[in-house]
């Protein structure tokens, strides 16, 4: 399960979330669906729970939601914002 690194600060904005990696000083922005996935991770959920949240919020099919949640989590991992 991926979790947000302790050195990453988040701020919810109107259309998503802004993240600051305090280790590097870099800012990142995620859109609404990315923010929903990230919020699910922060709350202790994983890809399955994030997909459920996407289905409920955006009325997409489960397969698409699982794929999208996985892609978002992979990108967050690649940037070092979340741990594996």
C-alpha positions in Angstrom: 0.0 0.0 0.0 1.3 3.4 -0.9 1.5 6.2 1.7 2.3 9.9 1.5 5.9 10.6 2.6 6.2 12.6 5.9 8.2 15.3 4.1 5.3 16.1 1.7 2.8 18.9 2.6 -0.6 19.1 0.9 -3.1 21.9 0.4 -6.5 21.3 -1.2 -7.4 23.8 -3.8 -10.6 24.4 -5.8 -9.7 22.0 -8.7 -7.4 19.5 -6.9 -4.5 19.5 -4.6 -1.0 21.1 -4.4 1.9 19.2 -2.9 5.2 20.4 -1.7 8.1 18.0 -1.4 10.0 19.6 1.4 13.1 17.6 0.6 13.5 19.1 -2.8 11.5 22.3 -2.6 9.4 21.2 -5.7 5.7 21.8 -6.0 3.3 19.4 -7.7 -0.4 19.8 -8.6 -2.9 17.1 -9.1 -6.4 17.5 -10.6 -9.6 16.5 -8.9 -9.3 12.8 -9.5 -5.7 12.8 -8.5 -6.6 14.6 -5.3 -9.3 12.0 -4.6 -6.8 9.1 -5.0 -4.3 10.9 -2.9 -6.8 11.7 -0.2 -7.7 8.0 -0.1 -4.1 7.1 0.3 -3.7 9.6 3.1 -6.8 8.1 4.8 -5.1 4.7 4.8 -6.7 3.2 1.7 -5.1 1.7 -1.3 -5.7 1.3 -5.0 -9.0 -0.6 -4.5 -10.4 2.0 -2.2 -9.3 4.8 -4.5 -11.0 3.1 -7.4 -14.2 2.8 -5.4 -14.0 6.5 -4.6 -13.5 7.3 -8.3 -16.5 5.2 -9.3 -18.7 6.9 -6.7 -17.6 10.4 -7.6 -17.2 10.2 -11.3 -19.6 7.3 -12.3 -16.8 5.6 -14.3 -16.7 1.8 -14.6 -14.7 -0.2 -12.0 -12.1 -1.4 -14.5 -11.3 2.1 -15.7 -11.2 3.4 -12.1 -8.7 0.7 -11.1 -6.5 1.6 -14.1 -6.7 5.3 -13.4 -6.0 4.9 -9.7 -3.0 2.7 -10.5 -1.6 5.2 -13.0 -2.0 8.0 -10.5 -0.3 6.0 -7.7 2.5 5.0 -10.0 3.2 8.6 -11.0 3.1 9.7 -7.3 5.6 6.9 -6.6 7.8 7.9 -9.5 8.1 11.5 -8.2 8.9 10.2 -4.7 5.8 11.7 -3.1 4.5 8.4 -1.8 6.3 5.3 -0.6 5.7 2.0 -2.2 
